Amino acid sequence: MKKWTIGDPDKNAAAALAAQGGLSRLCADILVSRGIDTYEKAAAFFDQDSSALSDPFEIKDMKKAAEIILEAAESGKKICVYGDYDCDGITAAALLYSYLDAMGADVCYHINDRSQGYGMCCDAVRQLAEDGAELIVTVDNGISAIEEAKLAKELGIALVITDHHEAGDILPEAAAVVDPKRHDDESPFKDMCGCGIALKLIAAMEDGDYSFALEHFSDLAAIATIADIVPLRGENREIVRMGLHYLKNTENPGLQALMSAAKVSPPISSTDAAFYLAPRINAAGRMSSALEALKLLLCDDPDEAAEIAERINRYNNERKKTEDSIAKEIQEHIANDPNILYERVLFVYGKGWHHGVIGIVASRLLERFGKPVFLLSDDGEFARGSARAPKGFSVFDALTACSDTLTKFGGHQGAGGYTLTNDNIEAFRKALLKYAAEEFNDIPLYTLHADKMLIPSDMTVEAISSLSALEPCGEGNPRPLFALLSAEVSEVVPLSEGAHTKLILSYGGVRLTGLMFNRKSSDFPYQKGDALNLIGYPEINTYRGTTEINFNIKDYHKSGIPQKKYFAAKGAYEDYKTGAKVNPALLARMVPARNDLAAVYKAVPTCSAAFDAIYSAVCSDDLNYGKFRLALDIFEEMGLISQDIYNETAMRLPAEKKVDLNDSKILKELNASQSKS
């Protein structure tokens, strides 16, 4: 069970917005739920005009950068476009290289191998000098390249930096430093990705006119903007809207081949770009070389592009297998030491885990277990890690607090990377757990937010179709999620031989289809007649001339379980399991009495069942989740049940002999702790 929040948009504001803006009531509800509660705010949100893009010359040093690059191109100087190995850096390099190559410049490109790390590196600068480069233009990197900039100057190479990452107090010594996050930059929009800045650079070289840049390169910039998870508001929203429009008829053979390999066809949505195109571009840099993805985007031969795209598709499949392999190892770690999962921060390390993949695995674990995740790959002398965290827990602050144990780290609120020596792994783990214990009374949890609760009158094809007006969706403008409360299960239908599950639901008299992809029907813990709370999103499905609404379910639980009490008791149980201090009054409410134990044991089936499903059958004001979990622990100790902590399931075992629960060490310790208090 995940933590949910549900918006409650002001009815009067939504009604007024719908009337003034010509919007559906459901669309107006979403906007009001997100704080867009006036006609003026909505007009700004929906502004769909290239004039929404601010003058590129408002960015500090943009005019200087454009002049330097144009002069180098016209005079025949050798220019190197220096990108990064993620989707943003690859697309930005493809965009700028293509533009300069088309104008006849002597241009080459360079992207680091992942083992060289992010951004410029001195070895590459030296090699470029040997190759005769006279100007380096960075895209999506360079703002922190202090030493590399000095080296370039010593070697006689001019340097233009274009970046979008946070700038330090000291800027690199370069001919131009274009980054809207410079402290002295006064441009109006600060949240572009690196490819977006490169797009603006091309507009600057076109005397500030965006027409050429948008027509030829907004498809790449749209994919990068979605992939880099920058807010899809303001100028980013316009770039993505225009880019997806041009992507429908893109003339880029590489993008055509990539869409074919990914089995997506125009029109491409922001979701398609996020889940099918961007991961494949990233897969090249993760599993092989980012240069392959760059060559794909620069390829002008359809046959060659198809070959590269298929190769990249294989890298993406390899990436998925590697993810699964690492996740399986983590599951084994937790099976051997369940306390790993009870800690406030999930910290696991293994040997030789792929550096390009552990960040994705960390994201999966964050969503699964709801708490901050820090993974670490032990490579011998050094270990490198990746972290992900929910809102409210800053990865960067946590790493800063543990910096004495680290050799290198970086990141921001929700994600980060770190390096340390092998002999400091345990010291880092202790420092991290100490930070979490001292800084948080309650650890922030991964949360799903529904914009509103859907009511039956919302469930019309016309209303659901109207949500397309909110596209493109992504970071800062997420796809709307909705809650359904007390939807009754009428039927559970296996799909694809049980790999997926379809629910037939009755919701306020409306018959509704709920879909759960990659959720085995055999694992679904509820049955006909159960009332569930669901969170997800509706989609229109037309099949053989019949149109219906499907509700894609992201999470569910049985109606009637108080969320606040559930998570409070779960947190107290986990603190107890790790030996942390638990409020005595709360601990007293967690000690199971004989009648509690009897109720829980009776509810555990002889086949594997989810903890939440078992708990939903016994929960009450007196039997909270912490008491329930302690009862399961007591039964496991006495050989009456087995538990799978990673998958959060339990099953009753055949009774081989009669046992006396008073012999349980866990129960004795709990009762003793109550006697002391």
Buried (B, 14 or more C-beta within 10 A) or exposed (E): BBBBEBBEBEEEBBBBBBEBBEBBBBBBBBBBBBEBBBEEBBEEBBEEEBEBBBBBBBBBBBBBBBBBBBEBBEEEBBBBBBBBBBBBBBBBBBBBBBBBBEEEBBBBBBBBBBEEBBBBBEEBBBEBBEEEBBBBBBBBBBBBBBEBBBBBBEEEBBBBBBBBBEBEEEBBEBBBBBBBBBEEBEBEBBBBBBBBBBBBBBBBBBEBBBEEBBEBBBBBBBBBBBBBBBBBBBBBBBBBBBBBBBBEEBEBBBBBBBBBBBEBEEEBBBBBBBEBBBBBBBBBBBBBBBBBBBBBBBBEEEEBBBBBBEBBBBBBEBBBEBBEBBBEBBBEBBBEEBEBBBBBBBBBBBEEBBBBBBBBBBBBBBBBBBBBBBBBBBBEEBBBBBBBBBEBBBBBBBBBBBBEBBEEBBBEBBBBBBBBBEEBBEBBBEBBBEBBBEBBEEBBBBEBBBBBBBBEEBBBBEBBBBBEBBBBBBBBBBBBBBBBBBBBBBEBEBBEEEEBBBBBBBBBEBEBBBBBEEBBBEBBBBEEEBBBBBBBBBBBEEEEEEEEBBBBBBBBBBBEBEBEBBBBBBBBBBBBBBEBEBEEEBBEBBBBEEEBBBBBBEBBBEEBBBBBBBBBBBBEEEBBBBBBBBBBBBBBBBEBBBBBBBBBBBBBEEEEEEBEBEEBEBBEEBEEBEEEE
